[in-house]
Amino acid sequence: MNFLKGTIIGMIAGACIGYMENESICKIMKKGEKRKKMLLKIGYDMFITRGYENTSVDEIIEKAQIAKGTYYYHFQSKEQML
């Protein structure tokens, strides 16, 4: 029961806290951070080559090969990538 409570606290807080022996929580958080950095790089590269106004969220997610919901999990809008 305490293990589950620590797992939930770690996931809600968005960081590797709680019961640190559960490395899968830390890996999940790191994977999300890596994905966000990847999206930022793809977005910036497209903004530079195509222009901000000429780049759509759909084009970014297509290049990143992710679902639209995944994009919006990390960013509320294209402007938030700036």
C-alpha positions as CSV (number, residue, x, y, z in Angstrom):
1,M,0.0,0.0,0.0
2,N,2.8,2.5,0.9
3,F,4.6,1.6,-2.4
4,L,1.5,2.4,-4.4
5,K,1.1,5.7,-2.5
6,G,4.7,6.6,-3.3
7,T,4.3,5.7,-6.9
8,I,1.2,7.9,-7.3
9,I,2.9,10.8,-5.5
10,G,5.9,10.5,-7.8
11,M,3.7,10.5,-10.9
12,I,1.5,13.4,-9.8
13,A,4.5,15.5,-8.8
14,G,6.0,14.9,-12.3
15,A,9.4,14.0,-10.9
16,C,11.2,10.9,-9.5
17,I,10.2,11.2,-5.9
18,G,8.6,8.9,-3.4
19,Y,9.9,5.3,-3.5
20,M,13.1,5.7,-5.5
21,E,13.6,1.9,-5.7
22,N,10.9,1.9,-8.4
23,E,13.2,2.9,-11.3
24,S,10.3,2.6,-13.8
25,I,8.9,5.9,-12.5
26,C,12.2,7.6,-13.2
27,K,12.4,6.1,-16.7
28,I,8.9,7.3,-17.5
29,M,9.7,10.8,-16.5
30,K,13.0,10.8,-18.4
31,K,11.2,9.5,-21.5
32,G,8.7,12.3,-21.3
33,E,11.5,14.9,-21.0
34,K,13.3,13.4,-23.9
35,R,10.2,13.5,-26.1
36,K,9.6,17.2,-25.2
37,K,13.2,18.1,-26.1
38,M,12.8,16.1,-29.4
39,L,9.6,18.0,-30.2
40,L,11.3,21.4,-29.5
41,K,14.2,20.5,-31.8
42,I,11.9,19.4,-34.6
43,G,9.7,22.5,-34.1
44,Y,12.7,24.9,-34.1
45,D,14.3,23.2,-37.1
46,M,11.0,23.6,-39.0
47,F,10.5,27.2,-37.9
48,I,14.0,28.1,-39.2
49,T,13.6,26.3,-42.5
50,R,9.9,26.9,-43.3
51,G,9.1,29.9,-41.0
52,Y,6.9,29.9,-37.9
53,E,3.7,30.8,-39.7
54,N,4.2,28.2,-42.4
55,T,4.7,25.4,-39.9
56,S,1.7,23.6,-38.5
57,V,1.3,21.4,-35.4
58,D,0.2,18.7,-37.7
59,E,3.5,18.9,-39.6
60,I,5.5,18.8,-36.4
61,I,3.6,15.7,-35.1
62,E,3.9,14.0,-38.5
63,K,7.7,14.5,-38.5
64,A,7.9,13.4,-34.9
65,Q,5.7,10.3,-35.6
66,I,3.5,10.9,-32.5
67,A,-0.2,11.3,-31.9
68,K,-1.7,14.8,-31.6
69,G,-2.6,14.1,-28.0
70,T,1.0,13.4,-27.2
71,Y,2.0,16.8,-28.6
72,Y,-0.7,18.6,-26.6
73,Y,0.4,16.7,-23.5
74,H,3.6,18.7,-23.7
75,F,2.5,22.0,-25.2
76,Q,-0.9,23.8,-25.1
77,S,-0.2,25.5,-28.4
78,K,2.4,26.0,-31.1
79,E,3.2,29.4,-29.4
80,Q,4.3,27.6,-26.3
81,M,7.2,26.1,-28.2
82,L,8.8,29.5,-28.6
